[in-house]
Amino acid sequence: MKPVARTLRSLVWLLLPLSVGAHAAGTSFVDGLDAFDSSRWTRTHGVAAPDPIDVGWRSTHVSFGSGEMSLRLNTWPCSVAQEQCAGQPNASGQLVSNDSYGFGTYSATFRAASGAGVVTDFMKYSGTLNAATGPTDLIGMHIAGNDTSTLFVSYLSSTAGLTTQSIALGFDASAGMHTYAFSWVAGSLSWSVDGQSVHTLSGVDVPDEQGRIVADVWAVESGSATSVLGSYVRGGATATFDSISYTAVSPVPEPAPMAMLFAGLGVLGWQQRRRGRTSA
């Protein structure tokens, strides 16, 4: 495993919102991100990402315009009022779904942020941010801004540790829009880029819990993570998302319970006997 993969493996679970309340099960959707849909999303606000990540989430750093969503990373207003950035030197944007989602295909079309110390995420997680355990399930796609020609895919389950795999993209993810997706069914995971499969897992201990969808950008300025991610120099960075979608796996109809079957047969028999008495 490359050093940057190990670093992402140790950091990615830290990025999730501090509070996870009860939420409904989501259905298939396609969001072109032309405007903020408060019925589907929450813009995380007033929460600091834990050390060593040097950002505070601000709702103002998730914006919509020209048919796209921008997740901005910069020092405003932290440079003049650090308390408005939850005590962090940088502010950034995080979008989180209100509902949880299950088996299916999760897709996002975006242009990743570039720059040393910067990471762009698209993922699904369940559980809470807990110092001892972190989330119980996670499936993700991550692009480090100091090497935007590489994609990192990851997964975490309640009974297995976080696993991360690096994928050579063959293009600069910060130079244009590309579609990144993962498909999740019982016992199997696959990731794709622009419709082409890049990594597949089956027969392993993959996640099995519904979870929320997350898109965000974050940065590190100091600490061990900078040895592989580089150090953010507070110059600003932006990831731009064109769409996010989820396509549920069609459920397989369950067989009718035997009691209902027998009841149905009984009704049919009664109707036949009644018709027989009427004709007589």
Secondary structure, 3 states (H helix, E strand, C coil): CCHHHHHHHHHHHHHCCCCCCCCCECCCEEECCCCCCCCCEEECCCEECCCCCCCEECHHHEEEECCEEEEEEECCCCCCCHHHHCCCCCEECEEEECCEECCEEEEEEEECCCCCCEEEEEEEEEECCCCCCCEEEEEEEEEECCCCCEEEEEEEECCEEEEEEEEECCCCCCCCCEEEEEEEECCEEEEEECCEEEEEEECCCCCCCCEEEEEEEEECCCCCCHHHHCCCCCCCEEEEEEEEEEEECCCCCCCCCHHHHHHHHHHHHHHHHHHHHHHC
